[in-house]
Amino acid sequence: MYLNGMGFRGIARVTEIDHTTIINWVKEAGESLSEEPQDSEIPKITEIDELQTFVGNKKNKL
């Protein structure tokens, strides 16, 4: 659930397990992972979407 973006307190409500217990489980799982990066292929072609943000008002485009 955590890897799918659900928060600790949300997981606690669904599972009825205290959120601190869930946090400790996630920490233990993270510590058990290897430090070596996985062999994964880096794509040679990537698509980047456009993003426009307005700061303050529409005249200040970033």
C-alpha positions in Angstrom: 0.0 0.0 0.0 2.9 2.4 0.8 4.6 1.7 -2.5 1.3 2.6 -4.3 1.2 6.0 -2.6 -1.0 5.4 0.4 0.0 7.3 3.5 0.9 5.7 6.8 -2.2 6.9 8.6 -4.4 5.8 5.7 -2.9 2.3 5.8 -3.4 2.3 9.6 -7.1 3.1 9.1 -7.6 0.3 6.5 -5.6 -2.3 8.3 -6.5 -1.2 11.9 -2.8 -1.4 12.8 -1.1 1.5 14.6 0.8 3.8 12.1 4.0 3.7 14.1 4.1 -0.1 13.6 3.6 0.3 9.9 6.4 3.0 9.8 8.7 0.5 11.6 7.9 -2.2 9.1 8.6 0.0 6.1 12.0 1.1 7.7 12.9 -2.6 8.3 12.0 -3.5 4.7 14.1 -0.5 3.4 17.1 -1.6 5.5 17.0 -5.1 4.2 17.4 -4.0 0.6 20.8 -4.3 -1.0 22.9 -1.2 -1.5 23.9 -2.2 -5.0 21.7 -0.8 -7.8 19.7 -3.2 -9.8 20.8 -3.8 -13.4 18.2 -1.9 -15.3 18.3 -0.7 -18.9 18.4 3.1 -19.3 16.1 4.1 -22.2 17.7 5.9 -25.1 14.6 7.7 -26.0 12.5 9.5 -23.4 9.4 11.6 -23.6 9.1 14.8 -21.5 5.7 16.4 -21.0 5.4 20.2 -21.1 4.7 21.9 -17.8 3.7 25.6 -17.2 3.4 27.1 -13.8 2.0 30.5 -12.9 3.6 32.2 -9.9 1.5 35.0 -8.5 -0.4 35.7 -11.7 -0.3 34.7 -15.4 2.2 37.3 -16.3 4.9 35.4 -14.3 5.3 32.3 -16.4 7.9 29.7 -15.4 
